[in-house]
Amino acid sequence: MRTQVAIIGAGPAGLLLSHLLHLNGIESVVLESRSRADIEATIRAGVLEQGSMDILNEAGVGERMQREGALHHGIELAFGGRRHRIDLTGLTGKAITVYPQHEVIIDLVAARIKAGGALLFETSKVALSGIDSTRPSVTFEHDGQARRIEADFVIGADGFHGVSRPMIPETQRQDYQRIYPFGWFGILVESPPSSDELIYARHERGFALVSTRSPTVQRLYLQCDPRDSVDNWSDDRIWSELHARTESDDGWKLKEGRIFQKGIIGMRSFVCAPMRSGRLFLAGDAAHIVPPTGAKGMNLAISDVKLLANALDGFYRRGSEEGLDSYSSDALKRVWRAEFFSWWMTRLLHTFEEASPFERQVQLAELENIVASRALSTALAENYVGAF
C-alpha cells in the first residue's frame, strides 16, 4: 500500500487527524490493534474545552455532541462543608461540554467510513522503519496476512503503551514523568443528575468528583489507593465514602442508584520531548499524559492534531516544512501549560498522606483564596476552558 500519511491508533487523535486531512484532500490510512466494537465500547469520561468543540464542529463531526452533550457554564469547588461555584462563562466568555471520549470516537469512525476512509481494525505486529528517510514505512498483519504501507509521514497516535514513541532513540528524547501515590475509583450509576455542574470535592478522607454522563447515567469518582482491588469496594462502602466526601452544610446530597460499572485508574503526569523524529510525529497520549483532574487529556490530543493537520496541509499545498519543523515546540507549549494546570488541580484537591497538618491547612487556605478572589477564580477558569 502507498499513502501520504500513515496513522497508528484509532483514538480521538488518530481519527480526527485522518478526518482533518481528508477535508484538506490529503490521503491517510489508520491502523488500530483493537476492533471497532472495542474502541466504541471502551467507556471513558470526557470534558471538551470550547476550542475542542469548535474544531469538532468545524470538521463537521459535532452535531451529536451539540445535541447530546451536556453544556456547562461553571464548575463547583466543595470543601469545608460548602460548595463554591466558579462561573466559567462569566469569567471567560467560554463554556465546556461533558461528552464521553468513546462518543467522540463513535462520531469520528462514522465520519471516516462515510467518507470512504481507510480504517484497518484488528491489526497486529505493527512495526515502523525508515523514519529518518523520506519514505518511512509501517509493516503489520491484518486478516492473517503480512502487509506494508509506504508513506510520506507516520503519525504515532497509539497511546502511552504504543510502538511509536520507542522508535525515537533515547539519546534524542527526554521523558518527564511523575507517578501519583493515589488513583481514582470510578463508577457509573443509574440515577438522575445530583448536580447541574461538575463538583470537585476536597475532603480529609480524599478527593471526590461528581460528574454526569446523561440524564439517567452519572459518573462519580473518589480518591483511592491505586493498588486496591475493586472487589474490596461494596456498593455500601462506595456510597458511604462519596456521601462523606461531597455533602455540604446546606443539606445537599448525592442521588444514589444502581452501580453497573466499577474501575480503578492510576494517575501519572508524562511528557516526551521532542514529539518528532524525522518523519515520525507523536500525538495525544503517545506523547503526553495528564492526571484527569484538569480535564485536559482529550483536549490536548485534539490540539495536537489540529497543529499537525495545518502543518501537513502547508507541506502538501505550498511545499513548506515550517509547520512541521515547529510542530513539537508549538505543541509542547500547550502541553506544559496543561501539565501545570492538571498537576496544580491535583495537588490542590487531593489528600496526600505525607502532608503535614500545616500543609493541609495551607491547602484549604489556597482554596479559600481562589473562591474569594476574582483574579484567582479567573485564572482557574481560563485554564479549565482552555482560554489561551
Secondary structure as GFF3:
##gff-version 3
##sequence-region A 1 388
A	DSSP	beta_strand	5	8	.	.	.	ID=ss1
A	DSSP	alpha_helix	12	23	.	.	.	ID=ss2
A	DSSP	beta_strand	28	31	.	.	.	ID=ss3
A	DSSP	alpha_helix	36	41	.	.	.	ID=ss4
A	DSSP	beta_strand	47	48	.	.	.	ID=ss5
A	DSSP	alpha_helix	50	58	.	.	.	ID=ss6
A	DSSP	alpha_helix	63	68	.	.	.	ID=ss7
A	DSSP	beta_strand	70	72	.	.	.	ID=ss8
A	DSSP	beta_strand	75	79	.	.	.	ID=ss9
A	DSSP	beta_strand	82	86	.	.	.	ID=ss10
A	DSSP	alpha_helix	88	92	.	.	.	ID=ss11
A	DSSP	beta_strand	96	98	.	.	.	ID=ss12
A	DSSP	alpha_helix	101	114	.	.	.	ID=ss13
A	DSSP	beta_strand	118	120	.	.	.	ID=ss14
A	DSSP	beta_strand	124	129	.	.	.	ID=ss15
A	DSSP	beta_strand	137	142	.	.	.	ID=ss16
A	DSSP	beta_strand	145	150	.	.	.	ID=ss17
A	DSSP	beta_strand	153	156	.	.	.	ID=ss18
A	DSSP	three_ten_helix	165	167	.	.	.	ID=ss19
A	DSSP	beta_strand	174	190	.	.	.	ID=ss20
A	DSSP	beta_strand	199	201	.	.	.	ID=ss21
A	DSSP	beta_strand	208	212	.	.	.	ID=ss22
A	DSSP	beta_strand	217	224	.	.	.	ID=ss23
A	DSSP	three_ten_helix	230	232	.	.	.	ID=ss24
A	DSSP	alpha_helix	235	246	.	.	.	ID=ss25
A	DSSP	beta_strand	258	273	.	.	.	ID=ss26
A	DSSP	beta_strand	276	277	.	.	.	ID=ss27
A	DSSP	beta_strand	280	282	.	.	.	ID=ss28
A	DSSP	three_ten_helix	284	286	.	.	.	ID=ss29
A	DSSP	beta_strand	288	289	.	.	.	ID=ss30
A	DSSP	three_ten_helix	292	294	.	.	.	ID=ss31
A	DSSP	alpha_helix	297	318	.	.	.	ID=ss32
A	DSSP	alpha_helix	322	349	.	.	.	ID=ss33
A	DSSP	alpha_helix	357	372	.	.	.	ID=ss34
A	DSSP	alpha_helix	374	385	.	.	.	ID=ss35
###
